[in-house]
Amino acid sequence: MSTSIPSSAEAAASGPQHASSVFEFSARDIEGRERSLAEWRGQVLLLVNTASACGFTPQYAGLQALYHAYRPRGFVVLGFPCNQFGAQEPGSAAQIAAFCETNYGVEFPLFDKIDVNGAHTHALWRWLKDQASGVLGTEAIKWNFTKFLVGRDGQVIRRYAPQTQPDALRADIEMALAAPPAA
């Protein structure tokens, strides 16, 4: 059963999540359709909070390169635009999608803008932060392009700082892809 979160307000009101895997969550995609993460059950996922006007925005190219290289082996990047850090994602869903495709050739799934911190944190991101803390045990997402690598079993393997370049994740992605699919 998926935990459907149709709005930020409902996500905030849903309280702590007791989900056992990332596959129990859903979110609206960039076109406004509700999508269950169970769609990617058995695959290795990289969830990233993104922004189009950030110093880290060029990481879209590296994320797309990872997606292109590892997609045939069961790897998916999921991008979650967020406007909470310096208002660096001010555009509409259509503007974000066009920017990503035109400037970086992004083909991986993008979602509607979400909050990753604060009172309206999307339940998925609340769960991710609970599964893997940041530097010195902090929970809060510090900036755009924080990344979470999730194994085929739906469990968080590792959290990466915004400045960690996508190419630096290759060894961890290879290890996650080599792990047998969950039963």
Residue, then its C-alpha position, 0 to 999 in steps of 0.5 A: m500500500s502506498t502512502s499517497i501524499p497529494s499536497s505539502a499541507e497534507a504531508a506536514a499533517s501526516g506526522p512521522q512516517h513508519a514506512s519500511s521502505v521508500f517504495e511506500f511513498s508517492a509524489r506528484d511528478i512534474e506533469g502533476r500526476e501522482r506517482s508511486l515510488a513502488e513503480w521503481r521497486g527492485q531498482v537502485l534509486l538516487l533521490v536529489n533535491t534540485a534547483s535551476a538557479c543554484g551554483f550546483t545546477p551543473q550537477y544535472a549533467g552529471l546526474q543525467a550521465l549516471y542515469h544514462a550509464y546505469r539505467p540499463r542495469g536498473f538505476v534511476v535518478l529521481g529529481f525533486p525541485c525545491n525552492q527553499f534555498g535562496a529561492q533558486e527554483p522559482g519557476s513553474a513545473a513547465q519552466i523547470a521541465a523545459f530548463c532541465e531538458t533544454n540545458y542538460g538533456v535531462e531524461f530522468p523523472l522529475f517531480d513537482k516542487i516540494d519542501v525538504n525542510g520545515a513544517h511542510t516537509h514532504a513525507l518522503w523527505r522526512w523519511l529519507k532524513d530520518q534514515a540517513s542523517g547529515v554531517l555531525g548527525t544533523e537531520a536538515i537538508k543544508w542546500n540544493f543537490t543533497k542526494f540519497l542513494v537507495g538500494r533495490d530493497g528500498q532502504v537508504i544506503r547513503r546520504y551525500a552532501p550537495q557539493t558531492q559531484p555525481d561522478a563520485l557516486r559511481a563506486d557506491i552505485e556499482m555496489a548497490l547494483a551488484a547487490p541481489p534484488a530484494a526477495 
